[in-house]
Amino acid sequence: MTRVRAGGYCGPVRIATWNVNSVKQRVPRLLPWLDQRQPDVVCLQETKLADDAFTELLGGELDRRGYAAAVHGEARWNGVAILSRAGLDDVVAGLAGAPGFPLPEARAVAATCGGIRVHSVYVPNGRVPDSEHYHYKLAWLAVLRDVVAAGPESAIVCGDMNIAPADADVFDPDAYIGQTHVTAPERAALASLQATGLRDVLRDRWPSERVFTYWDYRAGMFHQDLGMRIDLMLASGQVAQRVRAAWVDRQARKGTGPSDHAPVIVDLDEAQDGDIGPVVPPPSAAPARRGTVRLPQAP
């Protein structure tokens, strides 16, 4: 685990989470996005870089922008990071006692930023229901729950949960029958994590909106708005009551060389761009009729 220091920060806080699906590939998108959106704390997932390589690639650029970085990565897979210009203290890489597959994987890093305990997590995919990787996912989530439950009270868990909390969080529940991300045990594990006192701040703010954070690269899923909401920001009561805006930056999924995920952004204490809604800009396609679209990976 490598830590790069930068200066402190005070004032309203903008927190974002983004599965970049390879930070090396996403540099041309990530740096301009930081300049445009000006987040104070950024949780990254699926960085796919060892710690030294991350620092060599981005250390100078982040330092010039005032960000400290706590990174926990691997050379080819997984990897998480926290970028912060709101302070970066008490950094912990990994989850104590978490299972591996078979060895521990770089899927969690935590730090205190502006008085908030921030967790950047990349939950295991699960692959196939009832597989070894699926049971690893559930066991890993149980350890995450225990870590969060141990405190502190001011906390936020950000990242790719690889779980859609409800049927409303996928474009068509029928399309996901027999798939991971939507099964009852996965949703129960997520609910158990939230039962530690965490609020799904995006859904709380927009309870009935159609809003997704992930669209498969294949089959034109993004352009048809055939997605799912699996990138979450779960905040404790102390943090949730400070939320003034919560939205998905869909613009970051457009254009050349995007990740297959879009960032989720939450403003605390002050709505930097106003309370602009969960999706920017609006979806480019009307919802498909239920049962008419198959997933690209479906047999």
Secondary structure, DSSP 8 states (H G I E B T S, - for coil): -EEE------S-EEEEEEE-S-HHHHHHHHHHHHHHH--SEEEEE-----HHHHHHHHHHHHHHTT-EEEEE--SSS--EEEEESS--EEEEES-TT---SSS--S-EEEEEETTEEEEEEE-----STTSHHHHHHHHHHHHHHHHHHTS-SSEEEEEE-S--SSGGGBS-GGGGTT-TTSSHHHHHHHHHHHTTTEEEHHHHHSTT----SB--SGGGTTTTT--B--EEEEEEHHHHTTEEEEEE-GGGGSSSS--SB--EEEEESS-TT-S--SBSS--SS----TTS---TT--
